Amino acid sequence: MSKLIIEEPPLQVLPSLALVIGLHEAIILQQLHYLLRDPRFGRRIAEKQWIFNTAEDWRWQYFPFWTEKIIRKALSNLARLNLIETIQPEGRVSRRKYYRIRTEELDRLAEVAQMETSKLPKREDGKWTKREVPLKTKTTAKTSSENTKGAFAKHQSFFGEKKPLHPYPTSEEAMYETLEHHAIEPNPDYDGNFFAVMERSGWLIKGKPVYDWIATYAARLAKTSP
């Protein structure tokens, strides 16, 4: 038998799920589900089972065919879609993220997946002929320039005529792309949920607006990375 034929534990994914949230996201979500069902993996916190891994761990153990960037992006998308919950109970000691599936959101998504797959054209034998549905659910978000304009207006009394050095990102994904554009390797496992914390604070630190958030991110990584 060819070595390219499955003779090892395979990665599985439902096409209907991949059509709605994306292939990478669907594969990771399915793998997370498998790990959460086995008590040998992860850790139980507050009567809930969690799986803990860094992006490097995910790649080394389960997805060697992807880059860490792809894995981080897929996990970020799953969190944005509210399909997974993340915590960092180890704090500054490790910065490893713990993950679990939001089953109630997954149940709601099942209805969406069923509706989307029902739109696929079918042959007389009932099989799909081609894919004509979006790969991911659409979301509406402000552009980076709109977000910066609003943030600048809110903090104009502090900045005066000087705007923030870089537009504030509108999502974690946009933040990572901007960091990479400025030759800074993002590391969600050690950044202390930087985007979520800054969003909650209105991009303020000690009551003052952040002028250069990219430098602030780099400084935080320098302090927390091993």
Rosetta blueprint (number, residue, H / E / L):
1 M L
2 S L
3 K L
4 L L
5 I L
6 I L
7 E L
8 E L
9 P L
10 P L
11 L L
12 Q L
13 V L
14 L L
15 P H
16 S H
17 L H
18 A H
19 L H
20 V H
21 I H
22 G L
23 L H
24 H H
25 E H
26 A H
27 I H
28 I H
29 L H
30 Q H
31 Q H
32 L H
33 H H
34 Y H
35 L H
36 L H
37 R H
38 D L
39 P L
40 R L
41 F L
42 G L
43 R E
44 R E
45 I E
46 A L
47 E L
48 K E
49 Q E
50 W E
51 I E
52 F E
53 N E
54 T L
55 A H
56 E H
57 D H
58 W H
59 R H
60 W H
61 Q H
62 Y L
63 F L
64 P L
65 F L
66 W L
67 T L
68 E H
69 K H
70 I H
71 I H
72 R H
73 K H
74 A H
75 L H
76 S H
77 N H
78 L H
79 A H
80 R H
81 L L
82 N L
83 L L
84 I E
85 E E
86 T E
87 I E
88 Q L
89 P L
90 E L
91 G H
92 R H
93 V H
94 S L
95 R L
96 R L
97 K E
98 Y E
99 Y E
100 R E
101 I E
102 R L
103 T H
104 E H
105 E H
106 L H
107 D H
108 R H
109 L H
110 A H
111 E H
112 V H
113 A H
114 Q H
115 M H
116 E H
117 T H
118 S H
119 K L
120 L L
121 P L
122 K E
123 R L
124 E L
125 D L
126 G L
127 K L
128 W E
129 T L
130 K L
131 R L
132 E L
133 V L
134 P L
135 L L
136 K E
137 T L
138 K L
139 T L
140 T L
141 A L
142 K L
143 T L
144 S H
145 S H
146 E H
147 N H
148 T H
149 K H
150 G H
151 A H
152 F H
153 A H
154 K H
155 H L
156 Q H
157 S H
158 F H
159 F H
160 G L
161 E L
162 K L
163 K L
164 P L
165 L L
166 H L
167 P L
168 Y L
169 P L
170 T L
171 S L
172 E H
173 E H
174 A H
175 M H
176 Y H
177 E H
178 T H
179 L H
180 E H
181 H H
182 H L
183 A L
184 I L
185 E L
186 P L
187 N L
188 P L
189 D L
190 Y L
191 D L
192 G L
193 N L
194 F H
195 F H
196 A H
197 V H
198 M H
199 E H
200 R H
201 S H
202 G L
203 W L
204 L E
205 I E
206 K L
207 G L
208 K E
209 P E
210 V L
211 Y L
212 D L
213 W H
214 I H
215 A H
216 T H
217 Y H
218 A H
219 A H
220 R H
221 L H
222 A H
223 K H
224 T H
225 S L
226 P L
